C-alpha cells in the first residue's frame, strides 16, 4: 500500500494549486494561481435537485452501473439513482453515500478492500474513491480550461485533504486512490484537514468588528475543532510569527460528526412510524426519503440551544398514507411530543436536541481534556470549522461550556478546510513543526552481542554474527519535528554480492523499542532497492534518509554506485 517511486524528483513547477476535499456528506474543489495565491476560486454551480438545499459543495454520493462502471457523482448521482428507482431499475446499480466513513478505523484497508453500497452490494474501495477523486479533478480542470484555454494538467499541483485522526493505512490509501485517479505522486500533496482550517483562519483579517476575535496575531494559541459530517478532528496550534504555525498538541477526535445526529433522527422516525413502515418507505420511496433528509438537514442547522418551539418536518404522502399509530409505538412512546397532521410532523425540540447529545458530548469532553493539559494552558480561543459547526445548537453548546474562551466561527466555516488546503499547497512549509505521533525507524541487523541480544535472533553473515529485527530509531514519539528535518544513516548488505536489498520502515507506540517484533511496533512501508552484485558486504554502502516535518514521512534510499534514488511516502 505504500506509494514508492523510482528516480524520485521532488521539485515541482506548477502554476495552479487545486484542493480536493472529499467529505463524508459534501465534497468539492477550490484553486488559486501562483500569481495570486490568496485569491481562491471554488465551484459555484453545484445544484441540489430543485434547489431545496443550498451548498457550495456537492453531496458525497457516487453511482456505478451494474457493470461497475462510473456513472455520476454528487447531486447528479442522487437524482439519477432516484430516477432509476422510480422506474424500478435501480436494484443492480451501485450507489454509495457517506463512503468516506469506511476508512475511519479500518487498519487493514488496502487496494483489495471491498465496501458496501446502500443495498449491501460490494465494490473495491479503491475503485470508489479513485472515481470520486477523478470526477472532482476532471470537473475542476474542465471549469478552469474555460478560463485559461492554454493550460496543461501538468501545471497543477493537487492537494488532497484527509482527517488528522485517520490511521496511516487510510491516509496512504488516499494517496494510492489519487494515483489511480490520474494524479502523479509528484503532483500530489496530502493536507491534514484541521491544519488546513487553521491556515485559512490565520488569514482572516484583524479588522473584524470584534478585534478580540482576530486570530492573525503572533503568539496566539488556538484550538481548532473541525466538525465535519463524519468526524471531529481536534488540533492545537501556536502562531510563532507571521505566516507560520506550530503544532503543540497531537491531533485527537473520533466519529462524532453531523451524521451521528442524522442517525439518531432516523431512529426517531423508525420509532414513531414503526420499523416496518419506515423500512418500506426507505426501500420504495427514495425521492421522498431524500426530501425528508434534506428538510431535516435544514432544520438541524437552525436549532438553537434556547429554541423552545416545535420543529416542523414536511412528511410526503407516501410516508403519511397507510400510517396507523399503534399503542406500542408512537402514541405510547411520544404522547404529544410528536404529532403528524396534514403532511407536517411537529416534533418537540427536546427530542431533536437529544439527537445531538452523543456526538456533541464527546467533542466537548475531548476539548476539555485537551485544555486541561499543561502544554495548552495558553490557549485562549476555540475555532469551530466544518459543516457541523454551522449548527447554531453546536455553537451554543460550545459557548455555554467554554465561557472563559473566545469562540470563533469563521465565515463560510464549511469551506475553511478546502480554502486552507489551497493555501497549504501554495506554501507547504507554513506549518513549521509537528509532534511525532510515534517513534519511527528502520529494521536493521546489528553486530550480535550475547549480553543483550536473545540467541534466537542471532544469524551469521559475511560481516560476522548479527542480531536481526533490530529497531534503528530516526525520531522518538513526542519529539517536536521541524519542517524538512532529515535523519540519515549508511546501511550495508549482510552478504557479499547482493543484487537487491529491502528497506522496511516501522513505527512504534514505545519511545525506545529494541526490536521491530515488539508488540508496540508496526511495519508501515517497505521497498526494494537494486545493489551492485560485484561488491562485498563491507563496501555496499546504502544511503538511507528520513525526511520529516510534513504531513507525510518521506524515506529515500540508493546504493551509492547507482544514480537512481528510490523513495516512499508514508503518513505520520
MORAWO-V694981 format. One record per backbone hydrogen bond with DSSP energy under -0.5 kcal/mol. NH is the residue of the N-H (numbers start at 1). CO is the residue of the C=O. If there is no record, write none. Layout:
NH&CO ; NH&CO
This chain:
3&569 ; 4&2 ; 5&567 ; 7&565 ; 8&565 ; 14&12 ; 15&155 ; 16&155 ; 17&32 ; 18&157 ; 19&30 ; 20&159 ; 21&28 ; 22&20 ; 23&21 ; 23&26 ; 27&58 ; 28&21 ; 30&19 ; 31&41 ; 32&17 ; 33&36 ; 34&15 ; 36&33 ; 37&34 ; 39&36 ; 40&38 ; 41&31 ; 43&29 ; 47&45 ; 49&47 ; 51&48 ; 52&48 ; 53&48 ; 58&27 ; 60&25 ; 61&59 ; 62&96 ; 63&72 ; 64&94 ; 65&69 ; 68&65 ; 71&63 ; 72&63 ; 74&61 ; 76&73 ; 77&74 ; 78&74 ; 79&75 ; 80&76 ; 81&77 ; 82&78 ; 83&79 ; 84&80 ; 85&81 ; 86&82 ; 87&83 ; 88&85 ; 89&84 ; 90&84 ; 93&90 ; 94&64 ; 95&93 ; 96&62 ; 98&60 ; 101&98 ; 102&99 ; 103&100 ; 104&101 ; 106&103 ; 107&105 ; 109&106 ; 113&110 ; 115&123 ; 117&121 ; 118&95 ; 120&117 ; 123&115 ; 125&113 ; 128&124 ; 129&125 ; 130&126 ; 131&127 ; 132&128 ; 133&129 ; 134&130 ; 135&131 ; 136&132 ; 137&133 ; 138&134 ; 139&135 ; 140&136 ; 141&137 ; 142&138 ; 143&139 ; 144&140 ; 145&141 ; 146&142 ; 146&143 ; 147&143 ; 147&144 ; 148&144 ; 151&148 ; 155&152 ; 156&153 ; 157&16 ; 158&156 ; 158&187 ; 159&18 ; 160&158 ; 160&189 ; 161&20 ; 161&159 ; 162&191 ; 166&163 ; 171&167 ; 172&168 ; 173&169 ; 174&170 ; 175&171 ; 176&172 ; 177&173 ; 178&174 ; 179&175 ; 180&176 ; 181&177 ; 182&179 ; 183&178 ; 184&182 ; 187&184 ; 188&185 ; 189&158 ; 191&160 ; 191&189 ; 193&162 ; 196&192 ; 197&193 ; 198&194 ; 199&195 ; 200&196 ; 201&197 ; 202&198 ; 203&199 ; 203&200 ; 204&201 ; 211&209 ; 213&210 ; 214&211 ; 217&215 ; 219&239 ; 220&217 ; 221&378 ; 222&237 ; 223&381 ; 224&222 ; 224&235 ; 225&223 ; 225&383 ; 226&224 ; 226&233 ; 227&225 ; 227&385 ; 228&226 ; 228&231 ; 232&254 ; 233&226 ; 234&232 ; 234&252 ; 235&224 ; 236&249 ; 237&222 ; 238&246 ; 239&220 ; 240&238 ; 244&241 ; 245&430 ; 246&238 ; 247&433 ; 248&236 ; 249&236 ; 252&234 ; 254&232 ; 256&254 ; 257&230 ; 258&228 ; 259&229 ; 260&257 ; 261&257 ; 261&258 ; 262&258 ; 263&259 ; 264&260 ; 265&261 ; 266&262 ; 267&263 ; 268&264 ; 269&265 ; 270&266 ; 271&267 ; 272&268 ; 273&269 ; 274&270 ; 278&274 ; 279&275 ; 280&276 ; 281&277 ; 282&278 ; 283&279 ; 284&280 ; 285&281 ; 289&285 ; 290&286 ; 291&287 ; 292&288 ; 293&289 ; 294&290 ; 295&291 ; 296&292 ; 297&293 ; 298&294 ; 299&295 ; 300&296 ; 301&297 ; 301&298 ; 302&298 ; 302&299 ; 303&299 ; 307&304 ; 311&347 ; 313&311 ; 313&345 ; 315&343 ; 316&314 ; 319&316 ; 320&316 ; 321&317 ; 323&320 ; 324&322 ; 329&326 ; 330&272 ; 331&326 ; 332&326 ; 333&329 ; 334&330 ; 335&330 ; 335&331 ; 337&334 ; 339&346 ; 341&339 ; 341&344 ; 344&341 ; 345&313 ; 346&339 ; 346&344 ; 347&311 ; 347&345 ; 348&337 ; 351&348 ; 352&348 ; 353&349 ; 354&350 ; 355&351 ; 355&352 ; 356&352 ; 356&353 ; 357&353 ; 358&354 ; 360&356 ; 361&357 ; 362&358 ; 363&359 ; 364&360 ; 365&361 ; 366&362 ; 367&363 ; 368&364 ; 369&365 ; 370&366 ; 371&367 ; 372&368 ; 372&369 ; 373&370 ; 376&373 ; 377&374 ; 379&376 ; 380&221 ; 381&221 ; 382&406 ; 383&223 ; 383&381 ; 384&382 ; 384&408 ; 385&225 ; 385&383 ; 386&413 ; 388&227 ; 389&227 ; 389&386 ; 390&387 ; 391&388 ; 392&301 ; 393&303 ; 395&391 ; 396&392 ; 397&393 ; 398&394 ; 399&395 ; 400&396 ; 401&397 ; 402&398 ; 405&402 ; 406&380 ; 407&405 ; 408&382 ; 408&406 ; 410&384 ; 410&408 ; 413&410 ; 415&412 ; 416&413 ; 419&415 ; 420&416 ; 421&417 ; 422&418 ; 423&419 ; 424&420 ; 425&421 ; 426&422 ; 427&423 ; 430&427 ; 431&428 ; 432&245 ; 432&430 ; 433&245 ; 434&481 ; 436&479 ; 439&508 ; 440&475 ; 441&506 ; 442&472 ; 443&504 ; 444&442 ; 444&470 ; 446&467 ; 448&465 ; 452&449 ; 453&449 ; 457&454 ; 458&455 ; 459&466 ; 462&494 ; 463&494 ; 464&461 ; 466&459 ; 467&446 ; 468&457 ; 468&466 ; 470&444 ; 471&514 ; 472&442 ; 472&470 ; 473&471 ; 474&440 ; 475&440 ; 478&436 ; 479&476 ; 481&434 ; 481&479 ; 482&480 ; 483&432 ; 484&548 ; 485&482 ; 487&546 ; 489&544 ; 491&489 ; 491&542 ; 493&537 ; 497&535 ; 498&495 ; 501&529 ; 503&527 ; 504&502 ; 505&503 ; 505&525 ; 506&441 ; 507&522 ; 508&439 ; 509&520 ; 516&469 ; 518&515 ; 521&518 ; 522&507 ; 524&505 ; 525&505 ; 527&503 ; 529&501 ; 531&499 ; 533&531 ; 535&532 ; 539&536 ; 540&536 ; 540&537 ; 541&539 ; 542&491 ; 543&558 ; 544&489 ; 544&542 ; 545&556 ; 546&487 ; 547&554 ; 548&485 ; 548&546 ; 550&552 ; 553&570 ; 554&547 ; 555&568 ; 556&545 ; 557&566 ; 558&543 ; 560&541 ; 562&559 ; 566&557 ; 567&5 ; 568&555 ; 569&3 ; 570&553 ; 572&551
